[in-house]
Amino acid sequence: MAAATKAADAARERTAQHLLATWLEQLREQPVARTEQTAPAPWTDRLSELAARPLDGEAAGAVIA
């Protein structure tokens, strides 16, 4: 029984190592998505846009569900 448990543990470890190696290889092969990052708008611009928006209760024809 002890020998079977030891063999099972060794097989489980080899399987985990193989799966990890395969997964890492697949990750390395995937093209890296390069997203173009734009700088956020300055707060002065953003605040003026937000100030112009109506508050929740002020929206014309607002329906509260």
mmCIF file as Biopython writes it, N, C-alpha, C and O atoms, coordinates in Angstrom:
data_model
#
loop_
_atom_site.group_PDB
_atom_site.id
_atom_site.type_symbol
_atom_site.label_atom_id
_atom_site.label_alt_id
_atom_site.label_comp_id
_atom_site.label_asym_id
_atom_site.label_entity_id
_atom_site.label_seq_id
_atom_site.pdbx_PDB_ins_code
_atom_site.Cartn_x
_atom_site.Cartn_y
_atom_site.Cartn_z
_atom_site.occupancy
_atom_site.B_iso_or_equiv
_atom_site.auth_seq_id
_atom_site.auth_asym_id
_atom_site.pdbx_PDB_model_num
ATOM 1   N N  . MET A ? 1  ? 0.816   -1.186 0.000   1.0 0.0 1  A 1 
ATOM 2   C CA . MET A ? 1  ? 0.000   0.000  0.000   1.0 0.0 1  A 1 
ATOM 3   C C  . MET A ? 1  ? 0.870   1.264  0.000   1.0 0.0 1  A 1 
ATOM 4   O O  . MET A ? 1  ? 0.572   2.230  -0.703  1.0 0.0 1  A 1 
ATOM 5   N N  . ALA A ? 2  ? 1.929   1.246  0.782   1.0 0.0 2  A 1 
ATOM 6   C CA . ALA A ? 2  ? 2.818   2.400  0.862   1.0 0.0 2  A 1 
ATOM 7   C C  . ALA A ? 2  ? 3.499   2.666  -0.476  1.0 0.0 2  A 1 
ATOM 8   O O  . ALA A ? 2  ? 3.661   3.818  -0.880  1.0 0.0 2  A 1 
ATOM 9   N N  . ALA A ? 3  ? 3.898   1.588  -1.162  1.0 0.0 3  A 1 
ATOM 10  C CA . ALA A ? 3  ? 4.562   1.743  -2.458  1.0 0.0 3  A 1 
ATOM 11  C C  . ALA A ? 3  ? 3.598   2.323  -3.490  1.0 0.0 3  A 1 
ATOM 12  O O  . ALA A ? 3  ? 3.987   3.145  -4.320  1.0 0.0 3  A 1 
ATOM 13  N N  . ALA A ? 4  ? 2.354   1.894  -3.435  1.0 0.0 4  A 1 
ATOM 14  C CA . ALA A ? 4  ? 1.357   2.417  -4.371  1.0 0.0 4  A 1 
ATOM 15  C C  . ALA A ? 4  ? 1.086   3.890  -4.104  1.0 0.0 4  A 1 
ATOM 16  O O  . ALA A ? 4  ? 0.939   4.675  -5.041  1.0 0.0 4  A 1 
ATOM 17  N N  . THR A ? 5  ? 1.021   4.265  -2.844  1.0 0.0 5  A 1 
ATOM 18  C CA . THR A ? 5  ? 0.796   5.673  -2.489  1.0 0.0 5  A 1 
ATOM 19  C C  . THR A ? 5  ? 1.968   6.530  -2.947  1.0 0.0 5  A 1 
ATOM 20  O O  . THR A ? 5  ? 1.779   7.625  -3.476  1.0 0.0 5  A 1 
ATOM 21  N N  . LYS A ? 6  ? 3.195   6.018  -2.738  1.0 0.0 6  A 1 
ATOM 22  C CA . LYS A ? 6  ? 4.381   6.758  -3.161  1.0 0.0 6  A 1 
ATOM 23  C C  . LYS A ? 6  ? 4.414   6.917  -4.684  1.0 0.0 6  A 1 
ATOM 24  O O  . LYS A ? 6  ? 4.750   7.988  -5.189  1.0 0.0 6  A 1 
ATOM 25  N N  . ALA A ? 7  ? 4.070   5.862  -5.407  1.0 0.0 7  A 1 
ATOM 26  C CA . ALA A ? 7  ? 4.042   5.920  -6.873  1.0 0.0 7  A 1 
ATOM 27  C C  . ALA A ? 7  ? 2.968   6.892  -7.361  1.0 0.0 7  A 1 
ATOM 28  O O  . ALA A ? 7  ? 3.183   7.634  -8.319  1.0 0.0 7  A 1 
ATOM 29  N N  . ALA A ? 8  ? 1.823   6.883  -6.702  1.0 0.0 8  A 1 
ATOM 30  C CA . ALA A ? 8  ? 0.742   7.797  -7.086  1.0 0.0 8  A 1 
ATOM 31  C C  . ALA A ? 8  ? 1.145   9.246  -6.849  1.0 0.0 8  A 1 
ATOM 32  O O  . ALA A ? 8  ? 0.865   10.114 -7.677  1.0 0.0 8  A 1 
ATOM 33  N N  . ASP A ? 9  ? 1.803   9.512  -5.720  1.0 0.0 9  A 1 
ATOM 34  C CA . ASP A ? 9  ? 2.272   10.869 -5.425  1.0 0.0 9  A 1 
ATOM 35  C C  . ASP A ? 9  ? 3.289   11.339 -6.462  1.0 0.0 9  A 1 
ATOM 36  O O  . ASP A ? 9  ? 3.241   12.483 -6.915  1.0 0.0 9  A 1 
ATOM 37  N N  . ALA A ? 10 ? 4.203   10.458 -6.831  1.0 0.0 10 A 1 
ATOM 38  C CA . ALA A ? 10 ? 5.215   10.804 -7.830  1.0 0.0 10 A 1 
ATOM 39  C C  . ALA A ? 10 ? 4.562   11.066 -9.189  1.0 0.0 10 A 1 
ATOM 40  O O  . ALA A ? 10 ? 4.939   12.005 -9.889  1.0 0.0 10 A 1 
ATOM 41  N N  . ALA A ? 11 ? 3.598   10.246 -9.556  1.0 0.0 11 A 1 
ATOM 42  C CA . ALA A ? 11 ? 2.898   10.439 -10.831 1.0 0.0 11 A 1 
ATOM 43  C C  . ALA A ? 11 ? 2.120   11.746 -10.824 1.0 0.0 11 A 1 
ATOM 44  O O  . ALA A ? 11 ? 2.094   12.462 -11.825 1.0 0.0 11 A 1 
ATOM 45  N N  . ARG A ? 12 ? 1.487   12.057 -9.698  1.0 0.0 12 A 1 
ATOM 46  C CA . ARG A ? 12 ? 0.720   13.306 -9.588  1.0 0.0 12 A 1 
ATOM 47  C C  . ARG A ? 12 ? 1.653   14.512 -9.735  1.0 0.0 12 A 1 
ATOM 48  O O  . ARG A ? 12 ? 1.304   15.490 -10.396 1.0 0.0 12 A 1 
ATOM 49  N N  . GLU A ? 13 ? 2.832   14.444 -9.122  1.0 0.0 13 A 1 
ATOM 50  C CA . GLU A ? 13 ? 3.792   15.547 -9.214  1.0 0.0 13 A 1 
ATOM 51  C C  . GLU A ? 13 ? 4.305   15.717 -10.638 1.0 0.0 13 A 1 
ATOM 52  O O  . GLU A ? 13 ? 4.407   16.840 -11.132 1.0 0.0 13 A 1 
ATOM 53  N N  . ARG A ? 14 ? 4.632   14.599 -11.305 1.0 0.0 14 A 1 
ATOM 54  C CA . ARG A ? 14 ? 5.099   14.671 -12.701 1.0 0.0 14 A 1 
ATOM 55  C C  . ARG A ? 14 ? 4.022   15.255 -13.597 1.0 0.0 14 A 1 
ATOM 56  O O  . ARG A ? 14 ? 4.312   16.062 -14.481 1.0 0.0 14 A 1 
ATOM 57  N N  . THR A ? 15 ? 2.770   14.846 -13.369 1.0 0.0 15 A 1 
ATOM 58  C CA . THR A ? 15 ? 1.663   15.355 -14.179 1.0 0.0 15 A 1 
ATOM 59  C C  . THR A ? 15 ? 1.492   16.848 -13.970 1.0 0.0 15 A 1 
ATOM 60  O O  . THR A ? 15 ? 1.296   17.594 -14.929 1.0 0.0 15 A 1 
ATOM 61  N N  . ALA A ? 16 ? 1.564   17.285 -12.721 1.0 0.0 16 A 1 
ATOM 62  C CA . ALA A ? 16 ? 1.418   18.714 -12.426 1.0 0.0 16 A 1 
ATOM 63  C C  . ALA A ? 16 ? 2.544   19.513 -13.073 1.0 0.0 16 A 1 
ATOM 64  O O  . ALA A ? 16 ? 2.302   20.589 -13.620 1.0 0.0 16 A 1 
ATOM 65  N N  . GLN A ? 17 ? 3.762   19.003 -13.017 1.0 0.0 17 A 1 
ATOM 66  C CA . GLN A ? 17 ? 4.894   19.691 -13.638 1.0 0.0 17 A 1 
ATOM 67  C C  . GLN A ? 17 ? 4.727   19.771 -15.146 1.0 0.0 17 A 1 
ATOM 68  O O  . GLN A ? 17 ? 5.015   20.802 -15.753 1.0 0.0 17 A 1 
ATOM 69  N N  . HIS A ? 18 ? 4.265   18.690 -15.746 1.0 0.0 18 A 1 
ATOM 70  C CA . HIS A ? 18 ? 4.052   18.678 -17.199 1.0 0.0 18 A 1 
ATOM 71  C C  . HIS A ? 18 ? 2.966   19.674 -17.591 1.0 0.0 18 A 1 
ATOM 72  O O  . HIS A ? 18 ? 3.133   20.436 -18.543 1.0 0.0 18 A 1 
ATOM 73  N N  . LEU A ? 19 ? 1.857   19.667 -16.861 1.0 0.0 19 A 1 
ATOM 74  C CA . LEU A ? 19 ? 0.767   20.592 -17.185 1.0 0.0 19 A 1 
ATOM 75  C C  . LEU A ? 19 ? 1.197   22.039 -17.018 1.0 0.0 19 A 1 
ATOM 76  O O  . LEU A ? 19 ? 0.843   22.885 -17.839 1.0 0.0 19 A 1 
ATOM 77  N N  . LEU A ? 20 ? 1.949   22.337 -15.974 1.0 0.0 20 A 1 
ATOM 78  C CA . LEU A ? 20 ? 2.443   23.691 -15.762 1.0 0.0 20 A 1 
ATOM 79  C C  . LEU A ? 20 ? 3.387   24.111 -16.880 1.0 0.0 20 A 1 
ATOM 80  O O  . LEU A ? 20 ? 3.288   25.227 -17.390 1.0 0.0 20 A 1 
ATOM 81  N N  . ALA A ? 21 ? 4.300   23.227 -17.263 1.0 0.0 21 A 1 
ATOM 82  C CA . ALA A ? 21 ? 5.234   23.540 -18.342 1.0 0.0 21 A 1 
ATOM 83  C C  . ALA A ? 21 ? 4.500   23.781 -19.652 1.0 0.0 21 A 1 
ATOM 84  O O  . ALA A ? 21 ? 4.837   24.702 -20.395 1.0 0.0 21 A 1 
ATOM 85  N N  . THR A ? 22 ? 3.501   22.960 -19.935 1.0 0.0 22 A 1 
ATOM 86  C CA . THR A ? 22 ? 2.711   23.126 -21.158 1.0 0.0 22 A 1 
ATOM 87  C C  . THR A ? 22 ? 1.960   24.450 -21.144 1.0 0.0 22 A 1 
ATOM 88  O O  . THR A ? 22 ? 1.927   25.165 -22.146 1.0 0.0 22 A 1 
ATOM 89  N N  . TRP A ? 23 ? 1.361   24.771 -20.010 1.0 0.0 23 A 1 
ATOM 90  C CA . TRP A ? 23 ? 0.596   26.015 -19.888 1.0 0.0 23 A 1 
ATOM 91  C C  . TRP A ? 23 ? 1.510   27.231 -20.048 1.0 0.0 23 A 1 
ATOM 92  O O  . TRP A ? 23 ? 1.155   28.187 -20.737 1.0 0.0 23 A 1 
ATOM 93  N N  . LEU A ? 24 ? 2.681   27.199 -19.417 1.0 0.0 24 A 1 
ATOM 94  C CA . LEU A ? 24 ? 3.617   28.317 -19.542 1.0 0.0 24 A 1 
ATOM 95  C C  . LEU A ? 24 ? 4.105   28.475 -20.978 1.0 0.0 24 A 1 
ATOM 96  O O  . LEU A ? 24 ? 4.273   29.596 -21.459 1.0 0.0 24 A 1 
ATOM 97  N N  . GLU A ? 25 ? 4.331   27.366 -21.657 1.0 0.0 25 A 1 
ATOM 98  C CA . GLU A ? 25 ? 4.761   27.428 -23.059 1.0 0.0 25 A 1 
ATOM 99  C C  . GLU A ? 25 ? 3.677   28.061 -23.926 1.0 0.0 25 A 1 
ATOM 100 O O  . GLU A ? 25 ? 3.972   28.873 -24.804 1.0 0.0 25 A 1 
ATOM 101 N N  . GLN A ? 26 ? 2.432   27.691 -23.681 1.0 0.0 26 A 1 
ATOM 102 C CA . GLN A ? 26 ? 1.327   28.275 -24.442 1.0 0.0 26 A 1 
ATOM 103 C C  . GLN A ? 26 ? 1.219   29.768 -24.176 1.0 0.0 26 A 1 
ATOM 104 O O  . GLN A ? 26 ? 0.939   30.541 -25.092 1.0 0.0 26 A 1 
ATOM 105 N N  . LEU A ? 27 ? 1.436   30.180 -22.939 1.0 0.0 27 A 1 
ATOM 106 C CA . LEU A ? 27 ? 1.388   31.602 -22.618 1.0 0.0 27 A 1 
ATOM 107 C C  . LEU A ? 27 ? 2.492   32.369 -23.332 1.0 0.0 27 A 1 
ATOM 108 O O  . LEU A ? 27 ? 2.274   33.481 -23.813 1.0 0.0 27 A 1 
ATOM 109 N N  . ARG A ? 28 ? 3.680   31.770 -23.399 1.0 0.0 28 A 1 
ATOM 110 C CA . ARG A ? 28 ? 4.794   32.435 -24.080 1.0 0.0 28 A 1 
ATOM 111 C C  . ARG A ? 28 ? 4.546   32.571 -25.576 1.0 0.0 28 A 1 
ATOM 112 O O  . ARG A ? 28 ? 5.002   33.532 -26.196 1.0 0.0 28 A 1 
ATOM 113 N N  . GLU A ? 29 ? 3.832   31.620 -26.157 1.0 0.0 29 A 1 
ATOM 114 C CA . GLU A ? 29 ? 3.587   31.631 -27.600 1.0 0.0 29 A 1 
ATOM 115 C C  . GLU A ? 29 ? 2.493   32.611 -28.003 1.0 0.0 29 A 1 
ATOM 116 O O  . GLU A ? 29 ? 2.435   33.022 -29.162 1.0 0.0 29 A 1 
ATOM 117 N N  . GLN A ? 30 ? 1.633   32.989 -27.077 1.0 0.0 30 A 1 
ATOM 118 C CA . GLN A ? 30 ? 0.543   33.896 -27.411 1.0 0.0 30 A 1 
ATOM 119 C C  . GLN A ? 30 ? 1.095   35.282 -27.697 1.0 0.0 30 A 1 
ATOM 120 O O  . GLN A ? 30 ? 1.998   35.754 -27.007 1.0 0.0 30 A 1 
ATOM 121 N N  . PRO A ? 31 ? 0.548   35.932 -28.720 1.0 0.0 31 A 1 
ATOM 122 C CA . PRO A ? 31 ? 1.001   37.298 -28.993 1.0 0.0 31 A 1 
ATOM 123 C C  . PRO A ? 31 ? 0.568   38.225 -27.854 1.0 0.0 31 A 1 
ATOM 124 O O  . PRO A ? 31 ? -0.518  38.084 -27.293 1.0 0.0 31 A 1 
ATOM 125 N N  . VAL A ? 32 ? 1.418   39.143 -27.542 1.0 0.0 32 A 1 
ATOM 126 C CA . VAL A ? 32 ? 1.125   40.089 -26.470 1.0 0.0 32 A 1 
ATOM 127 C C  . VAL A ? 32 ? 0.230   41.183 -27.036 1.0 0.0 32 A 1 
ATOM 128 O O  . VAL A ? 32 ? 0.568   41.834 -28.024 1.0 0.0 32 A 1 
ATOM 129 N N  . ALA A ? 33 ? -0.905  41.372 -26.398 1.0 0.0 33 A 1 
ATOM 130 C CA . ALA A ? 33 ? -1.824  42.420 -26.836 1.0 0.0 33 A 1 
ATOM 131 C C  . ALA A ? 33 ? -1.281  43.755 -26.354 1.0 0.0 33 A 1 
ATOM 132 O O  . ALA A ? 33 ? -1.150  43.994 -25.153 1.0 0.0 33 A 1 
ATOM 133 N N  . ARG A ? 34 ? -0.978  44.592 -27.283 1.0 0.0 34 A 1 
ATOM 134 C CA . ARG A ? 34 ? -0.468  45.916 -26.932 1.0 0.0 34 A 1 
ATOM 135 C C  . ARG A ? 34 ? -1.576  46.928 -27.158 1.0 0.0 34 A 1 
ATOM 136 O O  . ARG A ? 34 ? -1.955  47.235 -28.289 1.0 0.0 34 A 1 
ATOM 137 N N  . THR A ? 35 ? -2.067  47.420 -26.070 1.0 0.0 35 A 1 
ATOM 138 C CA . THR A ? 35 ? -3.120  48.419 -26.160 1.0 0.0 35 A 1 
ATOM 139 C C  . THR A ? 35 ? -2.497  49.793 -26.053 1.0 0.0 35 A 1 
ATOM 140 O O  . THR A ? 35 ? -1.594  50.036 -25.253 1.0 0.0 35 A 1 
ATOM 141 N N  . GLU A ? 36 ? -2.992  50.654 -26.859 1.0 0.0 36 A 1 
ATOM 142 C CA . GLU A ? 36 ? -2.485  52.021 -26.860 1.0 0.0 36 A 1 
ATOM 143 C C  . GLU A ? 36 ? -3.114  52.758 -25.691 1.0 0.0 36 A 1 
ATOM 144 O O  . GLU A ? 36 ? -4.332  52.918 -25.623 1.0 0.0 36 A 1 
ATOM 145 N N  . GLN A ? 37 ? -2.288  53.195 -24.794 1.0 0.0 37 A 1 
ATOM 146 C CA . GLN A ? 37 ? -2.793  53.899 -23.630 1.0 0.0 37 A 1 
ATOM 147 C C  . GLN A ? 37 ? -2.752  55.395 -23.886 1.0 0.0 37 A 1 
ATOM 148 O O  . GLN A ? 37 ? -1.729  55.955 -24.279 1.0 0.0 37 A 1 
ATOM 149 N N  . THR A ? 38 ? -3.881  56.014 -23.655 1.0 0.0 38 A 1 
ATOM 150 C CA . THR A ? 38 ? -3.950  57.450 -23.812 1.0 0.0 38 A 1 
ATOM 151 C C  . THR A ? 38 ? -3.974  58.086 -22.438 1.0 0.0 38 A 1 
ATOM 152 O O  . THR A ? 38 ? -4.464  57.499 -21.474 1.0 0.0 38 A 1 
ATOM 153 N N  . ALA A ? 39 ? -3.451  59.262 -22.363 1.0 0.0 39 A 1 
ATOM 154 C CA . ALA A ? 39 ? -3.438  59.977 -21.092 1.0 0.0 39 A 1 
ATOM 155 C C  . ALA A ? 39 ? -4.863  60.429 -20.774 1.0 0.0 39 A 1 
ATOM 156 O O  . ALA A ? 39 ? -5.580  60.891 -21.662 1.0 0.0 39 A 1 
ATOM 157 N N  . PRO A ? 40 ? -5.276  60.299 -19.515 1.0 0.0 40 A 1 
ATOM 158 C CA . PRO A ? 40 ? -6.616  60.744 -19.155 1.0 0.0 40 A 1 
ATOM 159 C C  . PRO A ? 40 ? -6.734  62.261 -19.295 1.0 0.0 40 A 1 
ATOM 160 O O  . PRO A ? 40 ? -5.751  62.995 -19.196 1.0 0.0 40 A 1 
ATOM 161 N N  . ALA A ? 41 ? -7.951  62.698 -19.526 1.0 0.0 41 A 1 
ATOM 162 C CA . ALA A ? 41 ? -8.197  64.130 -19.654 1.0 0.0 41 A 1 
ATOM 163 C C  . ALA A ? 41 ? -7.908  64.806 -18.319 1.0 0.0 41 A 1 
ATOM 164 O O  . ALA A ? 41 ? -8.115  64.205 -17.265 1.0 0.0 41 A 1 
ATOM 165 N N  . PRO A ? 42 ? -7.436  66.038 -18.352 1.0 0.0 42 A 1 
ATOM 166 C CA . PRO A ? 42 ? -7.179  66.745 -17.103 1.0 0.0 42 A 1 
ATOM 167 C C  . PRO A ? 42 ? -8.458  66.919 -16.294 1.0 0.0 42 A 1 
ATOM 168 O O  . PRO A ? 42 ? -9.554  66.990 -16.850 1.0 0.0 42 A 1 
ATOM 169 N N  . TRP A ? 43 ? -8.304  66.986 -14.990 1.0 0.0 43 A 1 
ATOM 170 C CA . TRP A ? 43 ? -9.467  67.110 -14.114 1.0 0.0 43 A 1 
ATOM 171 C C  . TRP A ? 43 ? -10.284 68.356 -14.417 1.0 0.0 43 A 1 
ATOM 172 O O  . TRP A ? 43 ? -11.506 68.337 -14.274 1.0 0.0 43 A 1 
ATOM 173 N N  . THR A ? 44 ? -9.642  69.428 -14.828 1.0 0.0 44 A 1 
ATOM 174 C CA . THR A ? 44 ? -10.407 70.652 -15.112 1.0 0.0 44 A 1 
ATOM 175 C C  . THR A ? 44 ? -11.406 70.417 -16.232 1.0 0.0 44 A 1 
ATOM 176 O O  . THR A ? 44 ? -12.526 70.927 -16.180 1.0 0.0 44 A 1 
ATOM 177 N N  . ASP A ? 45 ? -11.014 69.649 -17.246 1.0 0.0 45 A 1 
ATOM 178 C CA . ASP A ? 45 ? -11.932 69.328 -18.351 1.0 0.0 45 A 1 
ATOM 179 C C  . ASP A ? 45 ? -13.014 68.360 -17.878 1.0 0.0 45 A 1 
ATOM 180 O O  . ASP A ? 45 ? -14.190 68.519 -18.206 1.0 0.0 45 A 1 
ATOM 181 N N  . ARG A ? 46 ? -12.613 67.376 -17.120 1.0 0.0 46 A 1 
ATOM 182 C CA . ARG A ? 46 ? -13.566 66.358 -16.671 1.0 0.0 46 A 1 
ATOM 183 C C  . ARG A ? 46 ? -14.588 66.938 -15.709 1.0 0.0 46 A 1 
ATOM 184 O O  . ARG A ? 46 ? -15.766 66.586 -15.776 1.0 0.0 46 A 1 
ATOM 185 N N  . LEU A ? 47 ? -14.156 67.822 -14.813 1.0 0.0 47 A 1 
ATOM 186 C CA . LEU A ? 47 ? -15.078 68.394 -13.842 1.0 0.0 47 A 1 
ATOM 187 C C  . LEU A ? 47 ? -16.110 69.282 -14.512 1.0 0.0 47 A 1 
ATOM 188 O O  . LEU A ? 47 ? -17.276 69.289 -14.114 1.0 0.0 47 A 1 
ATOM 189 N N  . SER A ? 48 ? -15.693 70.036 -15.529 1.0 0.0 48 A 1 
ATOM 190 C CA . SER A ? 48 ? -16.670 70.899 -16.208 1.0 0.0 48 A 1 
ATOM 191 C C  . SER A ? 48 ? -17.705 70.049 -16.948 1.0 0.0 48 A 1 
ATOM 192 O O  . SER A ? 48 ? -18.878 70.416 -17.006 1.0 0.0 48 A 1 
ATOM 193 N N  . GLU A ? 49 ? -17.283 68.926 -17.508 1.0 0.0 49 A 1 
ATOM 194 C CA . GLU A ? 49 ? -18.232 68.025 -18.170 1.0 0.0 49 A 1 
ATOM 195 C C  . GLU A ? 49 ? -19.195 67.417 -17.154 1.0 0.0 49 A 1 
ATOM 196 O O  . GLU A ? 49 ? -20.396 67.325 -17.411 1.0 0.0 49 A 1 
ATOM 197 N N  . LEU A ? 50 ? -18.672 67.004 -16.005 1.0 0.0 50 A 1 
ATOM 198 C CA . LEU A ? 50 ? -19.528 66.425 -14.981 1.0 0.0 50 A 1 
ATOM 199 C C  . LEU A ? 50 ? -20.485 67.450 -14.401 1.0 0.0 50 A 1 
ATOM 200 O O  . LEU A ? 50 ? -21.632 67.116 -14.102 1.0 0.0 50 A 1 
ATOM 201 N N  . ALA A ? 51 ? -20.045 68.681 -14.235 1.0 0.0 51 A 1 
ATOM 202 C CA . ALA A ? 51 ? -20.902 69.722 -13.679 1.0 0.0 51 A 1 
ATOM 203 C C  . ALA A ? 51 ? -22.061 70.037 -14.617 1.0 0.0 51 A 1 
ATOM 204 O O  . ALA A ? 51 ? -23.124 70.451 -14.154 1.0 0.0 51 A 1 
ATOM 205 N N  . ALA A ? 52 ? -21.885 69.853 -15.906 1.0 0.0 52 A 1 
ATOM 206 C CA . ALA A ? 52 ? -22.936 70.143 -16.868 1.0 0.0 52 A 1 
ATOM 207 C C  . ALA A ? 52 ? -24.006 69.059 -16.908 1.0 0.0 52 A 1 
ATOM 208 O O  . ALA A ? 52 ? -25.101 69.291 -17.422 1.0 0.0 52 A 1 
ATOM 209 N N  . ARG A ? 53 ? -23.704 67.884 -16.373 1.0 0.0 53 A 1 
ATOM 210 C CA . ARG A ? 53 ? -24.673 66.786 -16.394 1.0 0.0 53 A 1 
ATOM 211 C C  . ARG A ? 53 ? -25.740 67.001 -15.330 1.0 0.0 53 A 1 
ATOM 212 O O  . ARG A ? 53 ? -25.447 67.513 -14.250 1.0 0.0 53 A 1 
ATOM 213 N N  . PRO A ? 54 ? -26.992 66.609 -15.634 1.0 0.0 54 A 1 
ATOM 214 C CA . PRO A ? 54 ? -28.053 66.753 -14.636 1.0 0.0 54 A 1 
ATOM 215 C C  . PRO A ? 54 ? -27.903 65.724 -13.519 1.0 0.0 54 A 1 
ATOM 216 O O  . PRO A ? 54 ? -27.372 64.634 -13.732 1.0 0.0 54 A 1 
ATOM 217 N N  . LEU A ? 55 ? -28.370 66.079 -12.344 1.0 0.0 55 A 1 
ATOM 218 C CA . LEU A ? 55 ? -28.392 65.141 -11.240 1.0 0.0 55 A 1 
ATOM 219 C C  . LEU A ? 55 ? -29.504 64.116 -11.478 1.0 0.0 55 A 1 
ATOM 220 O O  . LEU A ? 55 ? -30.325 64.312 -12.374 1.0 0.0 55 A 1 
ATOM 221 N N  . ASP A ? 56 ? -29.553 63.054 -10.719 1.0 0.0 56 A 1 
ATOM 222 C CA . ASP A ? 56 ? -30.504 61.969 -10.937 1.0 0.0 56 A 1 
ATOM 223 C C  . ASP A ? 56 ? -31.960 62.470 -11.029 1.0 0.0 56 A 1 
ATOM 224 O O  . ASP A ? 56 ? -32.683 62.095 -11.951 1.0 0.0 56 A 1 
ATOM 225 N N  . GLY A ? 57 ? -32.372 63.286 -10.109 1.0 0.0 57 A 1 
ATOM 226 C CA . GLY A ? 57 ? -33.764 63.734 -10.079 1.0 0.0 57 A 1 
ATOM 227 C C  . GLY A ? 57 ? -34.071 64.828 -11.089 1.0 0.0 57 A 1 
ATOM 228 O O  . GLY A ? 57 ? -35.240 65.139 -11.318 1.0 0.0 57 A 1 
ATOM 229 N N  . GLU A ? 58 ? -33.047 65.419 -11.699 1.0 0.0 58 A 1 
ATOM 230 C CA . GLU A ? 58 ? -33.263 66.532 -12.606 1.0 0.0 58 A 1 
ATOM 231 C C  . GLU A ? 58 ? -33.421 66.117 -14.069 1.0 0.0 58 A 1 
ATOM 232 O O  . GLU A ? 58 ? -33.741 66.956 -14.911 1.0 0.0 58 A 1 
ATOM 233 N N  . ALA A ? 59 ? -33.207 64.873 -14.378 1.0 0.0 59 A 1 
ATOM 234 C CA . ALA A ? 59 ? -33.296 64.429 -15.773 1.0 0.0 59 A 1 
ATOM 235 C C  . ALA A ? 59 ? -34.750 64.522 -16.250 1.0 0.0 59 A 1 
ATOM 236 O O  . ALA A ? 59 ? -35.672 64.049 -15.584 1.0 0.0 59 A 1 
ATOM 237 N N  . ALA A ? 60 ? -34.923 65.126 -17.386 1.0 0.0 60 A 1 
ATOM 238 C CA . ALA A ? 60 ? -36.258 65.303 -17.936 1.0 0.0 60 A 1 
ATOM 239 C C  . ALA A ? 60 ? -36.814 63.958 -18.371 1.0 0.0 60 A 1 
ATOM 240 O O  . ALA A ? 60 ? -36.174 63.236 -19.134 1.0 0.0 60 A 1 
ATOM 241 N N  . GLY A ? 61 ? -38.002 63.621 -17.887 1.0 0.0 61 A 1 
ATOM 242 C CA . GLY A ? 61 ? -38.652 62.380 -18.283 1.0 0.0 61 A 1 
ATOM 243 C C  . GLY A ? 61 ? -37.979 61.149 -17.692 1.0 0.0 61 A 1 
ATOM 244 O O  . GLY A ? 61 ? -38.104 60.057 -18.248 1.0 0.0 61 A 1 
ATOM 245 N N  . ALA A ? 62 ? -37.292 61.294 -16.614 1.0 0.0 62 A 1 
ATOM 246 C CA . ALA A ? 62 ? -36.622 60.156 -16.003 1.0 0.0 62 A 1 
ATOM 247 C C  . ALA A ? 62 ? -37.644 59.191 -15.431 1.0 0.0 62 A 1 
ATOM 248 O O  . ALA A ? 62 ? -38.619 59.591 -14.795 1.0 0.0 62 A 1 
ATOM 249 N N  . VAL A ? 63 ? -37.400 57.925 -15.669 1.0 0.0 63 A 1 
ATOM 250 C CA . VAL A ? 63 ? -38.279 56.888 -15.153 1.0 0.0 63 A 1 
ATOM 251 C C  . VAL A ? 63 ? -37.517 56.118 -14.098 1.0 0.0 63 A 1 
ATOM 252 O O  . VAL A ? 63 ? -36.425 55.615 -14.361 1.0 0.0 63 A 1 
ATOM 253 N N  . ILE A ? 64 ? -38.078 56.022 -12.916 1.0 0.0 64 A 1 
ATOM 254 C CA . ILE A ? 64 ? -37.451 55.259 -11.853 1.0 0.0 64 A 1 
ATOM 255 C C  . ILE A ? 64 ? -38.135 53.918 -11.773 1.0 0.0 64 A 1 
ATOM 256 O O  . ILE A ? 64 ? -39.333 53.826 -11.504 1.0 0.0 64 A 1 
ATOM 257 N N  . ALA A ? 65 ? -37.360 52.878 -12.010 1.0 0.0 65 A 1 
ATOM 258 C CA . ALA A ? 65 ? -37.936 51.532 -12.013 1.0 0.0 65 A 1 
ATOM 259 C C  . ALA A ? 65 ? -37.738 50.872 -10.677 1.0 0.0 65 A 1 
ATOM 260 O O  . ALA A ? 65 ? -38.156 49.730 -10.484 1.0 0.0 65 A 1 
#
